[in-house]
Amino acid sequence: MGFLGFALNTGVMRVFAVGWVALMIFGFVGATKAAKGDFAHPLFKSQVLLHVMALGLLVAVIIKAFM
Protein backbone atom coordinates (compact mmCIF):
# COMPACT_ATOMS: atom_id res chain seq x y z
CA MET A 1 0.00 0.00 0.00
CA GLY A 2 2.95 2.28 0.64
CA PHE A 3 4.16 1.73 -2.92
CA LEU A 4 0.68 2.62 -4.21
CA GLY A 5 0.78 5.91 -2.31
CA PHE A 6 4.24 6.67 -3.66
CA ALA A 7 3.18 5.81 -7.21
CA LEU A 8 0.06 7.95 -7.09
CA ASN A 9 1.98 10.87 -5.59
CA THR A 10 4.89 10.83 -8.05
CA GLY A 11 3.28 9.20 -11.09
CA VAL A 12 6.06 6.58 -11.30
CA MET A 13 4.82 3.08 -12.19
CA ARG A 14 1.23 4.09 -11.44
CA VAL A 15 -0.35 1.36 -13.58
CA PHE A 16 1.79 -1.36 -11.96
CA ALA A 17 0.92 -0.17 -8.45
CA VAL A 18 -2.82 0.03 -9.09
CA GLY A 19 -2.83 -3.31 -10.89
CA TRP A 20 -0.90 -4.97 -8.09
CA VAL A 21 -3.37 -3.78 -5.44
CA ALA A 22 -6.30 -4.91 -7.58
CA LEU A 23 -4.61 -8.29 -8.09
CA MET A 24 -4.10 -8.61 -4.35
CA ILE A 25 -7.71 -7.78 -3.48
CA PHE A 26 -9.42 -9.94 -6.10
CA GLY A 27 -6.81 -12.70 -5.92
CA PHE A 28 -6.85 -13.21 -2.19
CA VAL A 29 -10.64 -12.94 -1.92
CA GLY A 30 -11.12 -15.41 -4.76
CA ALA A 31 -8.47 -17.81 -3.48
CA THR A 32 -9.90 -17.73 0.04
CA LYS A 33 -13.42 -18.41 -1.26
CA ALA A 34 -12.28 -21.25 -3.51
CA ALA A 35 -10.13 -22.75 -0.75
CA LYS A 36 -13.04 -22.41 1.71
CA GLY A 37 -10.88 -20.48 4.19
CA ASP A 38 -8.05 -23.02 4.24
CA PHE A 39 -4.77 -21.11 4.14
CA ALA A 40 -2.85 -24.33 3.50
CA HIS A 41 -4.73 -24.89 0.22
CA PRO A 42 -2.47 -24.95 -2.88
CA LEU A 43 -4.53 -22.23 -4.56
CA PHE A 44 -3.95 -19.83 -1.68
CA LYS A 45 -0.25 -20.72 -1.58
CA SER A 46 0.07 -20.02 -5.29
CA GLN A 47 -1.59 -16.63 -4.78
CA VAL A 48 1.01 -15.77 -2.15
CA LEU A 49 3.80 -16.93 -4.48
CA LEU A 50 2.38 -14.75 -7.26
CA HIS A 51 2.72 -11.69 -5.04
CA VAL A 52 6.24 -12.67 -4.00
CA MET A 53 7.14 -12.79 -7.71
CA ALA A 54 5.56 -9.36 -8.28
CA LEU A 55 7.60 -8.01 -5.38
CA GLY A 56 10.71 -9.54 -6.95
CA LEU A 57 9.93 -7.82 -10.25
CA LEU A 58 9.48 -4.51 -8.46
CA VAL A 59 12.83 -4.90 -6.70
CA ALA A 60 14.50 -5.83 -10.00
CA VAL A 61 13.13 -2.72 -11.71
CA ILE A 62 14.28 -0.50 -8.86
CA ILE A 63 17.77 -2.05 -8.87
CA LYS A 64 17.97 -1.65 -12.67
CA ALA A 65 16.93 2.02 -12.38
CA PHE A 66 19.81 2.82 -10.04
CA MET A 67 22.52 0.95 -11.97
ChimeraX commands (.cxc) that place a marker at each C-alpha (Angstrom):
marker #1 position 0.00,0.00,0.00 radius 0.5
marker #1 position 2.95,2.28,0.64 radius 0.5
marker #1 position 4.16,1.73,-2.92 radius 0.5
marker #1 position 0.68,2.62,-4.21 radius 0.5
marker #1 position 0.78,5.91,-2.31 radius 0.5
marker #1 position 4.24,6.67,-3.66 radius 0.5
marker #1 position 3.18,5.81,-7.21 radius 0.5
marker #1 position 0.06,7.95,-7.09 radius 0.5
marker #1 position 1.98,10.87,-5.59 radius 0.5
marker #1 position 4.89,10.83,-8.05 radius 0.5
marker #1 position 3.28,9.20,-11.09 radius 0.5
marker #1 position 6.06,6.58,-11.30 radius 0.5
marker #1 position 4.82,3.08,-12.19 radius 0.5
marker #1 position 1.23,4.09,-11.44 radius 0.5
marker #1 position -0.35,1.36,-13.58 radius 0.5
marker #1 position 1.79,-1.36,-11.96 radius 0.5
marker #1 position 0.92,-0.17,-8.45 radius 0.5
marker #1 position -2.82,0.03,-9.09 radius 0.5
marker #1 position -2.83,-3.31,-10.89 radius 0.5
marker #1 position -0.90,-4.97,-8.09 radius 0.5
marker #1 position -3.37,-3.78,-5.44 radius 0.5
marker #1 position -6.30,-4.91,-7.58 radius 0.5
marker #1 position -4.61,-8.29,-8.09 radius 0.5
marker #1 position -4.10,-8.61,-4.35 radius 0.5
marker #1 position -7.71,-7.78,-3.48 radius 0.5
marker #1 position -9.42,-9.94,-6.10 radius 0.5
marker #1 position -6.81,-12.70,-5.92 radius 0.5
marker #1 position -6.85,-13.21,-2.19 radius 0.5
marker #1 position -10.64,-12.94,-1.92 radius 0.5
marker #1 position -11.12,-15.41,-4.76 radius 0.5
marker #1 position -8.47,-17.81,-3.48 radius 0.5
marker #1 position -9.90,-17.73,0.04 radius 0.5
marker #1 position -13.42,-18.41,-1.26 radius 0.5
marker #1 position -12.28,-21.25,-3.51 radius 0.5
marker #1 position -10.13,-22.75,-0.75 radius 0.5
marker #1 position -13.04,-22.41,1.71 radius 0.5
marker #1 position -10.88,-20.48,4.19 radius 0.5
marker #1 position -8.05,-23.02,4.24 radius 0.5
marker #1 position -4.77,-21.11,4.14 radius 0.5
marker #1 position -2.85,-24.33,3.50 radius 0.5
marker #1 position -4.73,-24.89,0.22 radius 0.5
marker #1 position -2.47,-24.95,-2.88 radius 0.5
marker #1 position -4.53,-22.23,-4.56 radius 0.5
marker #1 position -3.95,-19.83,-1.68 radius 0.5
marker #1 position -0.25,-20.72,-1.58 radius 0.5
marker #1 position 0.07,-20.02,-5.29 radius 0.5
marker #1 position -1.59,-16.63,-4.78 radius 0.5
marker #1 position 1.01,-15.77,-2.15 radius 0.5
marker #1 position 3.80,-16.93,-4.48 radius 0.5
marker #1 position 2.38,-14.75,-7.26 radius 0.5
marker #1 position 2.72,-11.69,-5.04 radius 0.5
marker #1 position 6.24,-12.67,-4.00 radius 0.5
marker #1 position 7.14,-12.79,-7.71 radius 0.5
marker #1 position 5.56,-9.36,-8.28 radius 0.5
marker #1 position 7.60,-8.01,-5.38 radius 0.5
marker #1 position 10.71,-9.54,-6.95 radius 0.5
marker #1 position 9.93,-7.82,-10.25 radius 0.5
marker #1 position 9.48,-4.51,-8.46 radius 0.5
marker #1 position 12.83,-4.90,-6.70 radius 0.5
marker #1 position 14.50,-5.83,-10.00 radius 0.5
marker #1 position 13.13,-2.72,-11.71 radius 0.5
marker #1 position 14.28,-0.50,-8.86 radius 0.5
marker #1 position 17.77,-2.05,-8.87 radius 0.5
marker #1 position 17.97,-1.65,-12.67 radius 0.5
marker #1 position 16.93,2.02,-12.38 radius 0.5
marker #1 position 19.81,2.82,-10.04 radius 0.5
marker #1 position 22.52,0.95,-11.97 radius 0.5
marker link #1:1,2 radius 0.2
marker link #1:2,3 radius 0.2
marker link #1:3,4 radius 0.2
marker link #1:4,5 radius 0.2
marker link #1:5,6 radius 0.2
marker link #1:6,7 radius 0.2
marker link #1:7,8 radius 0.2
marker link #1:8,9 radius 0.2
marker link #1:9,10 radius 0.2
marker link #1:10,11 radius 0.2
marker link #1:11,12 radius 0.2
marker link #1:12,13 radius 0.2
marker link #1:13,14 radius 0.2
marker link #1:14,15 radius 0.2
marker link #1:15,16 radius 0.2
marker link #1:16,17 radius 0.2
marker link #1:17,18 radius 0.2
marker link #1:18,19 radius 0.2
marker link #1:19,20 radius 0.2
marker link #1:20,21 radius 0.2
marker link #1:21,22 radius 0.2
marker link #1:22,23 radius 0.2
marker link #1:23,24 radius 0.2
marker link #1:24,25 radius 0.2
marker link #1:25,26 radius 0.2
marker link #1:26,27 radius 0.2
marker link #1:27,28 radius 0.2
marker link #1:28,29 radius 0.2
marker link #1:29,30 radius 0.2
marker link #1:30,31 radius 0.2
marker link #1:31,32 radius 0.2
marker link #1:32,33 radius 0.2
marker link #1:33,34 radius 0.2
marker link #1:34,35 radius 0.2
marker link #1:35,36 radius 0.2
marker link #1:36,37 radius 0.2
marker link #1:37,38 radius 0.2
marker link #1:38,39 radius 0.2
marker link #1:39,40 radius 0.2
marker link #1:40,41 radius 0.2
marker link #1:41,42 radius 0.2
marker link #1:42,43 radius 0.2
marker link #1:43,44 radius 0.2
marker link #1:44,45 radius 0.2
marker link #1:45,46 radius 0.2
marker link #1:46,47 radius 0.2
marker link #1:47,48 radius 0.2
marker link #1:48,49 radius 0.2
marker link #1:49,50 radius 0.2
marker link #1:50,51 radius 0.2
marker link #1:51,52 radius 0.2
marker link #1:52,53 radius 0.2
marker link #1:53,54 radius 0.2
marker link #1:54,55 radius 0.2
marker link #1:55,56 radius 0.2
marker link #1:56,57 radius 0.2
marker link #1:57,58 radius 0.2
marker link #1:58,59 radius 0.2
marker link #1:59,60 radius 0.2
marker link #1:60,61 radius 0.2
marker link #1:61,62 radius 0.2
marker link #1:62,63 radius 0.2
marker link #1:63,64 radius 0.2
marker link #1:64,65 radius 0.2
marker link #1:65,66 radius 0.2
marker link #1:66,67 radius 0.2
view
